[in-house]
Amino acid sequence: MTMTSTTDTATQAGGAPADLELDAVVLGAGVAGLYQLHQLREQGLRVRAYDRAADVGGTWYWNRYPGSRFDSEGYIYQYLFSEKLYKDWSWSEKFPGQPEIERWLHYVADTLDLRRDIQFSTTITGAHFDEERNRWIITTDRGETVEAQFFVSCAGMLSAPMENIFDGQDSFRGPIFHTSRWPKEPVELAGKRVGVIGIGATGIQVIQTIAAEVGHLTVFARTPQYVLPMKNPKYSESDQDWYKSRFAELRDTIPHTFTGFEYDFEHAWADCTPQRRQEILEEIYQDGSLKLWLAGFGEMFFVEEISEAVSEFVRGKMRDRLKDPRLIDILVPTDYGFGTHRVPLETNYLEVYHRENVELVGVRDNPIARITPEGIELADGTVHELDVIIMATGFDAGTGALTRIDIRGRDGRSLTEDWGRDIRTTMGLMVYGYPNLLTTAVPLAPSAALCNMTTCLQQQTEWITDAIVALRAEGKSVIEPTEHGEEAWVAHHEETAAATLVPRTHSWYLGSNVPGKPRRLLSYIGGVGTYRRKCDEEAAAGYPAFQRS
Ligand code: NA7
């Protein structure tokens, strides 16, 4: 793509001219990046978004694997800043699939005329803060240099795939696909021997979708997952009118609930008889949504015996469907609590394992040793021969998108090194030592885990816009966290996390899926509504956790 009329020539620290000078560079053109670009442009900033992808969509551009769909209701995943933008789009079902979600983001980009300020198929490879001139010097894989006052990351919490993790991957004779790098061209799976590694939210969607199509499916399962059945009704015009008529109510409530969904914790365990508790669990389970996790009994996140009781309820449901003791042993969790790890929704997923052409291989005690030309070899030497391998192996969550870029702040400090030692941010919005780097979907804010992403991303991008506008209005040019401000937020985050059972799990929530990653609960767990209030108070008080000059 060539540069547009916003091109200017600037001079870098080293004397070489930059190709483009901007007020702000936005990293990413997904749910957050599109809205951030729109907001900053509306404020009159010269701004450009960059994305590695060939089009808009972010997560919904990349995750085009079979069965990819929302676990959030479509009508709460939308932007709430414009009633017209909201109402002019109609979902065809409650939990839409990736193709429809991608079309929705195209609709947003078209309606807001965003593409003219997005440079696609471009990877930002470096961003260095020039302390003399208070400018970010940003480089791309196309050899361009862009200079900007603000660098705003909208790179997504789950966008850095764990894709090259097994010995011998290159030796495999067939194709290997990571789910979030699924090709746009159709992939022929019919009749093939397909292996899926991973049974997280992604693996489950893939497995339940392709089982009937492939010749033989081998699922490699390590940590068992609690799952909840999804009820996904198709929407008629009157259903669409119904949810659209709730626009004002949704706009006024969703941003303030504990998880940014339309529902909130309604019941107190202590107030109910044992029979009533079972009735409530059953009622919520029948909703076919994430409600049992995000709007059941809030005490299950804090009190071990309540966690155990709710976990046992879900285990019972899973056992009833699985029947076979061997399947139950591999697939039903027993050593961590329901909801302390992302809960996937599924459709006939457990029943897949009763199919003749599906084989479940437990790799907890007999791990995957390597990939060979023929297939997957386990530690005991067993080889599973395959034609295609699908890696549903997850992401380097929260930090990976930025640590894979060479980002340098004050005194040349490296974000990759800093977060390699300890993952810290100020409210998930900035990092100490990195002036004018504003962040969404990074650790220590309520994103991805226990948050409806669009709710959180709208709030964060709006906070960032307000912070930039306030700074400029006061004739200042630099904002950065104070050391004390960051310390206080990290301490608050830790205290909030430690009060819950969530840090006891091993998953991407804690970064424990990435070798060597410092362990910390990545998402803030004090609640979306509470987080918003704290961010608003910070701004209203004149940004005391930040230094502005
Ligand atoms: P997840 O939830 O991180 O799941 C990754 C899966 O891959 C999980 O079952 C892992 O098992 C498995 N995995 C990873 N490495 C291995 C090895 N070496 N051997 C066997 N199994 C392995 O990623 P998803 O993409 O499913 O979901 C990420 C988020 O995207 C999800 O939470 C939603 O918010 C959307 P493990 O659990 O580590 O034993």
Residues whose N, C-alpha, C, O or C-beta is under 5 A from the ligand:
A	BS01	NA7	L158 I197 G198 I199 G200 A201 T202 G203 F220 R222 T223 R342 I368 A392 T393 G394 F395 A448 W508
